[in-house]
Structure formats: C-alpha cells, structure tokens
Amino acid sequence: MLRLRPGASAAYDEAHRAVWPEMLALLKRAGISEYSIYRRDELLILALRAEDFDATWSRIENDPVNLKWQQAMAPFFAPNEGLRPGERFPMLEEVFYLP
C-alpha cells in the first residue's frame, strides 16, 4: 500500500501509462510475473506475483534503473506510516484468492 500526495493522481497515472521499457524489463528479470497497481483517490494498492518477494526486491532495489525510477516517482508519494519492522512497504496478507 502507498498513498499519493494530494493532487498527484493525474501525473502518477500519466507516468504509469508510459513506464520505461527498461523498468519493465528489470521487473520481469527480477522475477515478477504479474504486477497491478490499483488506485482509489490517493490510496494505491500494489499487487504482484513473485516466488519470494524479499529476494525479488533485493534484485531490484539498488539497480540503477530502479533508483532513477524511484527518484522520478518520489514527489508523488506521501510519507509511509505504519511500517512494521523489516517491511519495505506496508504489506497486505492475502486471505482469499479465486484463480
């Protein structure tokens, strides 16, 4: 879960209509097979499939393409609150899935 700063929704949506090809390639190379971002007003819910989230994110987080993307996206986000020890993002536990 992430929260956008008030007024950032349109620019955030626009940025995600044209995600850099090298960022998309990095996500797939790191082991992400599916990735969706849902938005309701300023609330974002990120849903992705990866065999091991921590291992996958470790391959992504310090990659130069990701660092550049995160720098470009940073102005859109409100500060993260409520992180639990060791969390990179506030995480949700899946309690139901219908394949």
Biotite code that builds the C-alpha atoms (Angstrom):
import biotite.structure as struc

atoms = struc.array([
    struc.Atom([0.000, 0.000, 0.000], chain_id="A", res_id=1, res_name="MET", atom_name="CA", element="C"),
    struc.Atom([1.158, 3.512, -0.761], chain_id="A", res_id=2, res_name="LEU", atom_name="CA", element="C"),
    struc.Atom([-0.513, 6.895, -0.600], chain_id="A", res_id=3, res_name="ARG", atom_name="CA", element="C"),
    struc.Atom([-0.144, 9.662, -3.157], chain_id="A", res_id=4, res_name="LEU", atom_name="CA", element="C"),
    struc.Atom([0.243, 13.264, -2.178], chain_id="A", res_id=5, res_name="ARG", atom_name="CA", element="C"),
    struc.Atom([-2.973, 15.256, -2.724], chain_id="A", res_id=6, res_name="PRO", atom_name="CA", element="C"),
    struc.Atom([-3.158, 16.459, -6.314], chain_id="A", res_id=7, res_name="GLY", atom_name="CA", element="C"),
    struc.Atom([-0.594, 13.935, -7.646], chain_id="A", res_id=8, res_name="ALA", atom_name="CA", element="C"),
    struc.Atom([-3.064, 11.370, -9.042], chain_id="A", res_id=9, res_name="SER", atom_name="CA", element="C"),
    struc.Atom([-3.236, 12.588, -12.642], chain_id="A", res_id=10, res_name="ALA", atom_name="CA", element="C"),
    struc.Atom([0.547, 12.890, -13.025], chain_id="A", res_id=11, res_name="ALA", atom_name="CA", element="C"),
    struc.Atom([1.069, 9.490, -11.372], chain_id="A", res_id=12, res_name="TYR", atom_name="CA", element="C"),
    struc.Atom([-1.438, 7.847, -13.724], chain_id="A", res_id=13, res_name="ASP", atom_name="CA", element="C"),
    struc.Atom([0.226, 9.522, -16.706], chain_id="A", res_id=14, res_name="GLU", atom_name="CA", element="C"),
    struc.Atom([3.663, 8.252, -15.646], chain_id="A", res_id=15, res_name="ALA", atom_name="CA", element="C"),
    struc.Atom([2.286, 4.722, -15.469], chain_id="A", res_id=16, res_name="HIS", atom_name="CA", element="C"),
    struc.Atom([0.764, 4.875, -18.944], chain_id="A", res_id=17, res_name="ARG", atom_name="CA", element="C"),
    struc.Atom([4.361, 5.051, -20.199], chain_id="A", res_id=18, res_name="ALA", atom_name="CA", element="C"),
    struc.Atom([6.533, 3.063, -17.775], chain_id="A", res_id=19, res_name="VAL", atom_name="CA", element="C"),
    struc.Atom([10.067, 2.949, -19.102], chain_id="A", res_id=20, res_name="TRP", atom_name="CA", element="C"),
    struc.Atom([10.781, -0.242, -21.075], chain_id="A", res_id=21, res_name="PRO", atom_name="CA", element="C"),
    struc.Atom([13.987, -0.764, -19.094], chain_id="A", res_id=22, res_name="GLU", atom_name="CA", element="C"),
    struc.Atom([11.995, -0.623, -15.832], chain_id="A", res_id=23, res_name="MET", atom_name="CA", element="C"),
    struc.Atom([9.507, -3.192, -17.137], chain_id="A", res_id=24, res_name="LEU", atom_name="CA", element="C"),
    struc.Atom([12.404, -5.431, -18.206], chain_id="A", res_id=25, res_name="ALA", atom_name="CA", element="C"),
    struc.Atom([14.015, -5.119, -14.762], chain_id="A", res_id=26, res_name="LEU", atom_name="CA", element="C"),
    struc.Atom([10.791, -6.166, -13.019], chain_id="A", res_id=27, res_name="LEU", atom_name="CA", element="C"),
    struc.Atom([10.473, -9.269, -15.201], chain_id="A", res_id=28, res_name="LYS", atom_name="CA", element="C"),
    struc.Atom([14.183, -10.098, -14.936], chain_id="A", res_id=29, res_name="ARG", atom_name="CA", element="C"),
    struc.Atom([13.952, -9.885, -11.135], chain_id="A", res_id=30, res_name="ALA", atom_name="CA", element="C"),
    struc.Atom([11.169, -12.469, -11.067], chain_id="A", res_id=31, res_name="GLY", atom_name="CA", element="C"),
    struc.Atom([7.892, -10.558, -11.149], chain_id="A", res_id=32, res_name="ILE", atom_name="CA", element="C"),
    struc.Atom([5.380, -12.354, -13.357], chain_id="A", res_id=33, res_name="SER", atom_name="CA", element="C"),
    struc.Atom([2.333, -10.162, -12.738], chain_id="A", res_id=34, res_name="GLU", atom_name="CA", element="C"),
    struc.Atom([2.080, -6.638, -11.332], chain_id="A", res_id=35, res_name="TYR", atom_name="CA", element="C"),
    struc.Atom([-1.001, -4.452, -10.937], chain_id="A", res_id=36, res_name="SER", atom_name="CA", element="C"),
    struc.Atom([-1.475, -1.099, -9.243], chain_id="A", res_id=37, res_name="ILE", atom_name="CA", element="C"),
    struc.Atom([-4.971, -0.148, -8.124], chain_id="A", res_id=38, res_name="TYR", atom_name="CA", element="C"),
    struc.Atom([-5.859, 3.413, -7.130], chain_id="A", res_id=39, res_name="ARG", atom_name="CA", element="C"),
    struc.Atom([-8.782, 4.872, -5.210], chain_id="A", res_id=40, res_name="ARG", atom_name="CA", element="C"),
    struc.Atom([-8.267, 8.606, -4.869], chain_id="A", res_id=41, res_name="ASP", atom_name="CA", element="C"),
    struc.Atom([-4.802, 8.819, -3.274], chain_id="A", res_id=42, res_name="GLU", atom_name="CA", element="C"),
    struc.Atom([-4.662, 5.220, -1.963], chain_id="A", res_id=43, res_name="LEU", atom_name="CA", element="C"),
    struc.Atom([-2.591, 2.790, -4.041], chain_id="A", res_id=44, res_name="LEU", atom_name="CA", element="C"),
    struc.Atom([-2.694, -0.985, -3.667], chain_id="A", res_id=45, res_name="ILE", atom_name="CA", element="C"),
    struc.Atom([0.180, -2.785, -5.388], chain_id="A", res_id=46, res_name="LEU", atom_name="CA", element="C"),
    struc.Atom([-0.352, -6.463, -6.203], chain_id="A", res_id=47, res_name="ALA", atom_name="CA", element="C"),
    struc.Atom([2.400, -8.573, -7.714], chain_id="A", res_id=48, res_name="LEU", atom_name="CA", element="C"),
    struc.Atom([3.355, -12.192, -8.123], chain_id="A", res_id=49, res_name="ARG", atom_name="CA", element="C"),
    struc.Atom([6.881, -13.232, -7.183], chain_id="A", res_id=50, res_name="ALA", atom_name="CA", element="C"),
    struc.Atom([8.241, -16.501, -5.842], chain_id="A", res_id=51, res_name="GLU", atom_name="CA", element="C"),
    struc.Atom([9.989, -14.704, -2.953], chain_id="A", res_id=52, res_name="ASP", atom_name="CA", element="C"),
    struc.Atom([9.197, -11.001, -2.520], chain_id="A", res_id=53, res_name="PHE", atom_name="CA", element="C"),
    struc.Atom([12.251, -10.170, -0.405], chain_id="A", res_id=54, res_name="ASP", atom_name="CA", element="C"),
    struc.Atom([14.665, -11.909, -2.789], chain_id="A", res_id=55, res_name="ALA", atom_name="CA", element="C"),
    struc.Atom([12.967, -10.317, -5.802], chain_id="A", res_id=56, res_name="THR", atom_name="CA", element="C"),
    struc.Atom([13.024, -6.835, -4.305], chain_id="A", res_id=57, res_name="TRP", atom_name="CA", element="C"),
    struc.Atom([16.676, -7.269, -3.316], chain_id="A", res_id=58, res_name="SER", atom_name="CA", element="C"),
    struc.Atom([17.473, -7.744, -7.012], chain_id="A", res_id=59, res_name="ARG", atom_name="CA", element="C"),
    struc.Atom([15.521, -4.584, -7.909], chain_id="A", res_id=60, res_name="ILE", atom_name="CA", element="C"),
    struc.Atom([16.123, -2.023, -5.163], chain_id="A", res_id=61, res_name="GLU", atom_name="CA", element="C"),
    struc.Atom([19.712, -0.977, -5.966], chain_id="A", res_id=62, res_name="ASN", atom_name="CA", element="C"),
    struc.Atom([19.566, -1.375, -9.726], chain_id="A", res_id=63, res_name="ASP", atom_name="CA", element="C"),
    struc.Atom([20.369, 1.975, -11.426], chain_id="A", res_id=64, res_name="PRO", atom_name="CA", element="C"),
    struc.Atom([17.150, 1.850, -13.492], chain_id="A", res_id=65, res_name="VAL", atom_name="CA", element="C"),
    struc.Atom([15.051, 1.378, -10.349], chain_id="A", res_id=66, res_name="ASN", atom_name="CA", element="C"),
    struc.Atom([16.913, 4.097, -8.460], chain_id="A", res_id=67, res_name="LEU", atom_name="CA", element="C"),
    struc.Atom([16.235, 6.527, -11.326], chain_id="A", res_id=68, res_name="LYS", atom_name="CA", element="C"),
    struc.Atom([12.535, 5.446, -11.488], chain_id="A", res_id=69, res_name="TRP", atom_name="CA", element="C"),
    struc.Atom([12.102, 5.797, -7.712], chain_id="A", res_id=70, res_name="GLN", atom_name="CA", element="C"),
    struc.Atom([13.659, 9.266, -7.847], chain_id="A", res_id=71, res_name="GLN", atom_name="CA", element="C"),
    struc.Atom([11.188, 10.240, -10.602], chain_id="A", res_id=72, res_name="ALA", atom_name="CA", element="C"),
    struc.Atom([8.224, 8.817, -8.619], chain_id="A", res_id=73, res_name="MET", atom_name="CA", element="C"),
    struc.Atom([9.208, 10.126, -5.144], chain_id="A", res_id=74, res_name="ALA", atom_name="CA", element="C"),
    struc.Atom([7.469, 13.514, -5.493], chain_id="A", res_id=75, res_name="PRO", atom_name="CA", element="C"),
    struc.Atom([4.110, 11.742, -5.929], chain_id="A", res_id=76, res_name="PHE", atom_name="CA", element="C"),
    struc.Atom([4.153, 9.853, -2.608], chain_id="A", res_id=77, res_name="PHE", atom_name="CA", element="C"),
    struc.Atom([3.062, 10.849, 0.868], chain_id="A", res_id=78, res_name="ALA", atom_name="CA", element="C"),
    struc.Atom([5.350, 9.592, 3.668], chain_id="A", res_id=79, res_name="PRO", atom_name="CA", element="C"),
    struc.Atom([4.946, 5.907, 4.560], chain_id="A", res_id=80, res_name="ASN", atom_name="CA", element="C"),
    struc.Atom([3.491, 5.418, 8.009], chain_id="A", res_id=81, res_name="GLU", atom_name="CA", element="C"),
    struc.Atom([2.928, 2.267, 9.994], chain_id="A", res_id=82, res_name="GLY", atom_name="CA", element="C"),
    struc.Atom([5.772, 0.173, 8.620], chain_id="A", res_id=83, res_name="LEU", atom_name="CA", element="C"),
    struc.Atom([6.400, -2.936, 10.665], chain_id="A", res_id=84, res_name="ARG", atom_name="CA", element="C"),
    struc.Atom([9.984, -3.972, 11.479], chain_id="A", res_id=85, res_name="PRO", atom_name="CA", element="C"),
    struc.Atom([11.705, -5.187, 8.313], chain_id="A", res_id=86, res_name="GLY", atom_name="CA", element="C"),
    struc.Atom([8.980, -4.014, 5.904], chain_id="A", res_id=87, res_name="GLU", atom_name="CA", element="C"),
    struc.Atom([9.958, -2.164, 2.756], chain_id="A", res_id=88, res_name="ARG", atom_name="CA", element="C"),
    struc.Atom([6.299, -1.253, 2.137], chain_id="A", res_id=89, res_name="PHE", atom_name="CA", element="C"),
    struc.Atom([3.163, -1.687, 4.249], chain_id="A", res_id=90, res_name="PRO", atom_name="CA", element="C"),
    struc.Atom([2.226, -5.244, 3.287], chain_id="A", res_id=91, res_name="MET", atom_name="CA", element="C"),
    struc.Atom([-1.172, -6.898, 2.971], chain_id="A", res_id=92, res_name="LEU", atom_name="CA", element="C"),
    struc.Atom([-1.771, -10.571, 3.680], chain_id="A", res_id=93, res_name="GLU", atom_name="CA", element="C"),
    struc.Atom([-3.808, -12.406, 1.074], chain_id="A", res_id=94, res_name="GLU", atom_name="CA", element="C"),
    struc.Atom([-6.773, -14.010, 2.784], chain_id="A", res_id=95, res_name="VAL", atom_name="CA", element="C"),
    struc.Atom([-8.646, -15.121, -0.350], chain_id="A", res_id=96, res_name="PHE", atom_name="CA", element="C"),
    struc.Atom([-7.785, -15.833, -3.973], chain_id="A", res_id=97, res_name="TYR", atom_name="CA", element="C"),
    struc.Atom([-10.018, -17.236, -6.717], chain_id="A", res_id=98, res_name="LEU", atom_name="CA", element="C"),
    struc.Atom([-7.895, -18.482, -9.637], chain_id="A", res_id=99, res_name="PRO", atom_name="CA", element="C"),
])
